[in-house]
Amino acid sequence: MDEKKVLEDTGCIIVSDEPMSAHTTFHTGGTARFFAVPESGERLLTVKRCAEAYDIPYYILGGGANVLFPDEGFNGVVISTAGIDSLYLDDAGRLHGGCGASVNSAVKFACDHGLAGLEFFYAMPGSLGGAVYMNAGAYGGEMKDIVEKVFYIENGEEKECTDFDFSYRHSRF
């Protein structure tokens, strides 16, 4: 079986032997056998399901903060959320962001649109998805102070959450 071809059939560009040091804040680690950057949650789910169906090990990578890949690499597919990076304002002026959007791009977007509340995130590494996952914070602010709603995927279905069970570096996720 040509695993790369199987993964490419998901519609994602699949790169072979991608250095993981280019995708983590510590800039360490060997290569991933395959690397995928889906541009939507639906496409991410397609790649994940494909990997599961063909017994290809997979790892879903957010912004790469607090992640160490082994020097010997990863013999599977790393699925990056970097392509799920939309940022926009709804009609009520609330900021919406994709899980793969960098924290810094969200801070800059908020600033450019006259929104306050993300200042504590300035210069913090990582992605919005990871920040929600761990209730990231600094300088007296945390995600629990600003997040109203999260859409996530569980068991192949999109769900909505407004009860996060946030505590210090913890969420229900």
N, C-alpha and C positions, 0 to 999 in steps of 0.2 A: 504494500500500500504506500502510495506517495502522500505522506502526511501533509506536506506543504500544499499540494494540490487540493486535498480535502479541505484544508483551512481556507484557501483562497476561494473555494466555491461558496463561502459565506458572504462574499462581496467585499471583504476587507483586504487591504493590502497587507501581505504577510512578508516580513523581512526575516531572513535567516541570519543566524549568528550575530545578533545585535548585542553590543556591549552594554551591560546593565549599568556600568559606571556612568554612562551618559544620561541615565534616568533616575538617579538617586542623589540626594543632597550630600551624601558622604563620598560620592564618586568612587565607589569601590565595587568589586564583584566581577565575575566572569561574564561570559556571553549567554544569552538565552538562545536556545535552538531556533525558536520562532518568536516573533514579536508582532503583535496586532494592535492597531489603534482604531477601534470602531468609532463612528461619529454619532452614534445614538445608543440609548439604552437597549433598544430593540436589537440593534446589530451586535452589541456586546453579548446579549443573551444568546444570539445565534451562534457566535463563536464559542461561547462557554458550552452550549449544548452539543456542538460539533465535537469539541475536545472530549467531553464526557462520553459521547457515543462511540468514539474511536479510541478510548482509553489513552488519550494524550494528557499528560499532567498539565495543569494550568495554574496560573497565579494571576489574580486581578490586582493591578498596580495603580495606585492613585498618584499623588504628586511626588512620591519617592522620598518623603521625609520620614525619618526613623525606620528606614528599611535597609537591611544589609543582605546582599546576595552573596552566596559563596563564590570564592575565587574559581572553583571548578565549573561554575556556570549552572544553568538550569536546563535540564533535558526535557523541555516541554514548550508550551506557548505562554508567554507573558502577555496578558491582555491589559493594555494601558487605557485609563479613562481620560487621557489628555485630549482626545477628540470630542469629548462631551463637555464642552467648555463655554456654552452660551451664557451670556449675561444680558438681561433686559429688565426694563421697568414695566409693570402692569399699569392698567388705567388708573389705579389708586396711588401710583408712585412707589410701589414696593419693589424691591430688588429681587429678581429671581436669578438663580445661578445653577449651572450644570455641575455635577459632581467632580468633573475634571478641571473646572476653572481654577486657576491658581488663586490663592488667597490674595496675593498682591494685585492681580488683575481686578479682583472684586473691590479691593480698597480703592484703587485708582478709578474704577468705574463709578463707585459711590461718590467719590470726591468730585469727579467731573460732572456729576448730575446733582450736586448740592445736597447729598444725603450724609447724615452723621450717624455714628454708631459703630463703624468698623475701624476707627482709628487705632484701637488696641492691637489690630492685626498687622499694622504696617511693618514690612520687612520680615514677616513670619513665612517660613517655607511651607510648602504643601498645597493641598487642594481643598476646595470647599467640602467635598465628600468626606475626606479624612478629618477635617476640622469638626464637622458635625458628629462623625463617628466617635471621636474622642473628647467631645466638648472642649475643644482647644481654647486657649485663652492666654492673655498676658496683660500686664499693667492694669489689673482690676476689671477687665472685661472677659467674658466667655461667650461661646456660642449660645448658651442658654438664655442670654440676655437679648438676643436679636432674632433667633429662628422662630418662625411661626408655624411653618408647615414643611413637611418633607415628603416627596414622592420617592418611593423605593421599590425594588423588585424583590419579591420573596416567592420561592417555589414557582418561578416563571410568570408570576402575575404582578402587575403594577399595583401598589397600594399607597395609601395616603396616611400620614401620621401627624398628629398634633400633640401627642403625649409622649415625650421623649425620655422621661425618667433620668434627666440630666443630674449629675453630681460631679464632683471633682474628677476630671479626665475620664468621664463615663457617660454613656447614653444607652438607651435600650437596644441600640444596634450592635 
